[in-house]
């Protein structure tokens, strides 16, 4: 995610750790690093937080949860698997009938809350549902780590220390707003928080109050979760009522050789009007025709010739602003459509 390598996270279950006790209860010192050096680190962190305007009571409550680095955080950070999945493998793991069915039931339950918030913040239901489902399994798997301790561990460890230190200060600033207590601020081992898995910096930019209580509780208020996701996408340029993309069939080029006109990645894929792709022989899978015949889009085939192909539009790139992965954006779009349409 913005935040973490989503393909790896998906391969290991979308960071759905699900262990019952908070990880901060089991923090242990980093091998080879003295407790004195960690104490000096905390001292400097305390002063930085106070200088940033965090109330002293919040600073002390927070740092009390990070008395020593957490070995589980370090193990997960240092030993991430290095394999990557094909789109077909990823799709099989993430877009399951069980998740789809669960999402359809969840959507019927929350639609009355979610839909007005989508309108208010400029987003469509399908995108909100897709992200909610992939990030936390519709709120069931938010991560087991105390965010303060996890970020302190990573800031002390040295790899991307400046980034995690900045996120830690921002996490304390969030605590000062009173939406969550330090002990209940849970998330992934890398500090992604709550049901939408926002890093603290993303929370400060995009978290929104959906239930009108004056707080942005992305941990236990579904209205705030939906408002925050919708706000993130809306402010990233989401176009309401427009599709993210659609599956298409592509011709084989070069006199029958197995060469597709599609790109394998959207990052540098050319953008053309749908009419141009149609003239090249691209056809929509659905019998009713292209979903956005007047739009422009990119043609991607993640697994190359012979694999699934998609014509992706502006909203696909907006989903990638949330998580810069083609696989993720495709899964959000496909699942969201099946759940909310």
Rosetta blueprint (number, residue, H / E / L):
1 X L
2 X L
3 X L
4 X L
5 X L
6 X H
7 X H
8 X H
9 X H
10 X H
11 X H
12 X L
13 X L
14 X L
15 X L
16 X L
17 X L
18 X L
19 X L
20 X L
21 X L
22 X L
23 X H
24 X H
25 X H
26 X H
27 X L
28 X L
29 X L
30 X L
31 X L
32 X L
33 X L
34 X L
35 X H
36 X H
37 X H
38 X H
39 X H
40 X H
41 X H
42 X H
43 X H
44 X H
45 X H
46 X H
47 X H
48 X H
49 X H
50 X H
51 X H
52 X L
53 X L
54 X L
55 X L
56 X H
57 X H
58 X H
59 X H
60 X H
61 X H
62 X H
63 X H
64 X L
65 X L
66 X L
67 X L
68 X L
69 X L
70 X L
71 X H
72 X H
73 X H
74 X H
75 X H
76 X H
77 X H
78 X H
79 X L
80 X L
81 X L
82 X L
83 X L
84 X L
85 X L
86 X L
87 X H
88 X H
89 X H
90 X H
91 X H
92 X H
93 X H
94 X H
95 X L
96 X L
97 X H
98 X H
99 X H
100 X H
101 X H
102 X H
103 X H
104 X H
105 X H
106 X H
107 X H
108 X H
109 X H
110 X H
111 X H
112 X H
113 X H
114 X H
115 X H
116 X H
117 X H
118 X H
119 X H
120 X H
121 X H
122 X L
123 X L
124 X L
125 X H
126 X H
127 X H
128 X H
129 X H
130 X H
131 X H
132 X H
133 X H
134 X H
135 X H
136 X H
137 X L
138 X L
139 X L
140 X L
141 X L
142 X L
143 X L
144 X L
145 X E
146 X E
147 X H
148 X H
149 X H
150 X H
151 X H
152 X H
153 X H
154 X H
155 X H
156 X H
157 X H
158 X L
159 X L
160 X L
161 X H
162 X H
163 X H
164 X H
165 X H
166 X H
167 X H
168 X H
169 X H
170 X H
171 X H
172 X H
173 X H
174 X H
175 X H
176 X H
177 X H
178 X L
179 X L
180 X L
181 X L
182 X H
183 X H
184 X H
185 X L
186 X E
187 X E
188 X L
189 X L
190 X L
191 X L
192 X L
193 X E
194 X L
195 X L
196 X L
197 X L
198 X E
199 X L
200 X H
201 X H
202 X H
203 X H
204 X H
205 X H
206 X H
207 X L
208 X L
209 X L
210 X L
211 X L
212 X L
213 X L
214 X L
215 X L
216 X L
217 X L
218 X L
219 X L
220 X L
221 X L
222 X H
223 X H
224 X H
225 X H
226 X H
227 X H
228 X H
229 X H
230 X H
231 X H
232 X H
233 X H
234 X H
235 X H
236 X L
237 X L
238 X L
239 X L
240 X L
241 X L
242 X L
243 X L
244 X L
245 X E
246 X E
247 X E
248 X E
249 X E
250 X L
251 X L
252 X E
253 X L
254 X L
255 X L
256 X L
257 X L
258 X L
259 X L
260 X E
261 X L
262 X L
263 X E
264 X L
265 X L
266 X L
267 X L
268 X L
269 X L
270 X L
271 X L
272 X E
273 X E
274 X H
275 X H
276 X H
277 X H
278 X H
279 X H
280 X L
281 X L
282 X L
283 X E
284 X E
285 X L
286 X L
287 X L
288 X L
289 X L
290 X L
291 X L
292 X L
293 X L
294 X L
295 X L
296 X E
297 X E
298 X E
299 X E
300 X E
301 X L
302 X L
303 X L
304 X L
305 X L
306 X L
307 X L
308 X L
309 X E
310 X E
311 X E
312 X E
313 X L
314 X H
315 X H
316 X H
317 X H
318 X H
319 X H
320 X H
321 X H
322 X H
323 X L
324 X L
325 X L
326 X H
327 X H
328 X H
329 X H
330 X H
331 X H
332 X H
333 X H
334 X H
335 X H
336 X H
337 X H
338 X H
339 X H
340 X H
341 X L
